[in-house]
Amino acid sequence: MVALKTSEIDGFCARPPERATLVLVFGPDDGLVSERAKALVKSATKGVDDPFSLVRLTGSDVTSDPMRLVDEALTVSLFGTRRVVWVKDAEPKSCLEAIGPLLAHPDPNSLVVIEAGDLKKTVGLRKQVEDDARAIAIACYADTAEDLRRLIESACRAAGVAIAPEARELLESLIGGDRLASRGEIEKLLLYVQGKPRIDSEDVLAIVGDASAIAMDELVDAVAAGDVDAADLIDTKLAASGTHVSVSAGALIRHFQLLQRLRLDVDGGLSPSEVTDRIRPPLYFRRKPLMVRQLGLWSLPRIDRALSILDEAMLQSRLKPALASAVVADAFLAIARAARAARPR
């Protein structure tokens, strides 16, 4: 396998060399898998959607007849152009049976592009491709902060609009995890600011950021940091806006589960700053110091206790719906007071 550096992947997809006859594109980011496979196919076919040179197969097509992939790849293109076979939603086992002959007898006049999901290193399809010097595997993982920055800046340059640094940081915190979804949000933002020379944080919040989601972040941070008055006020505002208490309680449970994972890394020897930098999608820059502070307040036993309080509150709110708001609010205040008591004096 030719090992591609992350920085080399986009260039390879834009100009796949003739020596590349089989490419496996896989990973947990379905949007990025689709985007890179599409770029490869477009480059290899020079953008021509010709059924004589571009063959589309699905995973079920290959599963029902694994040798069809071999037959399609080895068929000579009618017009002498490079033949491209594009397999979407591949099933690893059926594709594994088909790629053996293709790897044994590579044809420079054809290119097979296989899209797959998240494959472990031990999965046969991935292992065979990675072990073969003539095949190429492209892993697609969630965008890093640097990837998102490049994506945003590239889109803004193409649209001829500037973006303020704080607006870019905010946008980075609200997207990520799936490349196509991120592109969609960026395109929606660019459409919203059409005619403006610069994107500000207010623009991002208006079209990308959900105001209730921002308020929810403020609530969980206030509770976990021990800001009792702020927690009470934000909880009241969310309730007045129609946000059900189960949504707020669920958000706080997920927050403490995140703190639990981060605390394990801190106890393993990493600094709070290091573990918060690893969070994906990345935190909005204003929240990073808040998370660092919270990790200093919450040990693993105390986090477990907070999660027990929240679980019990969720249970009681379902058993007694008329008292749900009061039950959840009491749990929030109990946790906030515990955090305040843990602050250094």
Stockholm file with secondary structure:
# STOCKHOLM 1.0

chainA/1-345         MVALKTSEIDGFCARPPERATLVLVFGPDDGLVSERAKALVKSATKGVDDPFSLVRLTGSDVTSDPMRLVDEALTVSLFGTRRVVWVKDAEPKSCLEAIGPLLAHPDPNSLVVIEAGDLKKTVGLRKQVEDDARAIAIACYADTAEDLRRLIESACRAAGVAIAPEARELLESLIGGDRLASRGEIEKLLLYVQGKPRIDSEDVLAIVGDASAIAMDELVDAVAAGDVDAADLIDTKLAASGTHVSVSAGALIRHFQLLQRLRLDVDGGLSPSEVTDRIRPPLYFRRKPLMVRQLGLWSLPRIDRALSILDEAMLQSRLKPALASAVVADAFLAIARAARAARPR
#=GR chainA/1-345 SS CCCCCHHHHHHHHHSCCTTCCEEEEECSCHHHHHHHHHHHHHHHHTTCCCTTTEEEEEHHHHHHCHHHHHHHHHSCCTTSSCEEEEEESCCHHHHHHHHHHHHHSCCTTEEEEEECCCCCTTSHHHHHHHHCTTCEEEECCCCCHHHHHHHHHHHHHHHTCEECHHHHHHHHHHCCSCHHHHHHHHHHHHHHTTTCSEECHHHHHHHTSCHHHHHHHHHHHHHHHTCHHHHHHHHHHHHHTTCCHHHHHHHHHHHHHHHHHHHHHHHTTCCHHHHHHTCSSCCCTTTHHHHHHHHHHCCHHHHHHHHHHHHHHHHHHHHCGGGHHHHHHHHHHHHHHHHHHHSCC
#=GC SS_cons         CCCCCHHHHHHHHHSCCTTCCEEEEECSCHHHHHHHHHHHHHHHHTTCCCTTTEEEEEHHHHHHCHHHHHHHHHSCCTTSSCEEEEEESCCHHHHHHHHHHHHHSCCTTEEEEEECCCCCTTSHHHHHHHHCTTCEEEECCCCCHHHHHHHHHHHHHHHTCEECHHHHHHHHHHCCSCHHHHHHHHHHHHHHTTTCSEECHHHHHHHTSCHHHHHHHHHHHHHHHTCHHHHHHHHHHHHHTTCCHHHHHHHHHHHHHHHHHHHHHHHTTCCHHHHHHTCSSCCCTTTHHHHHHHHHHCCHHHHHHHHHHHHHHHHHHHHCGGGHHHHHHHHHHHHHHHHHHHSCC
//
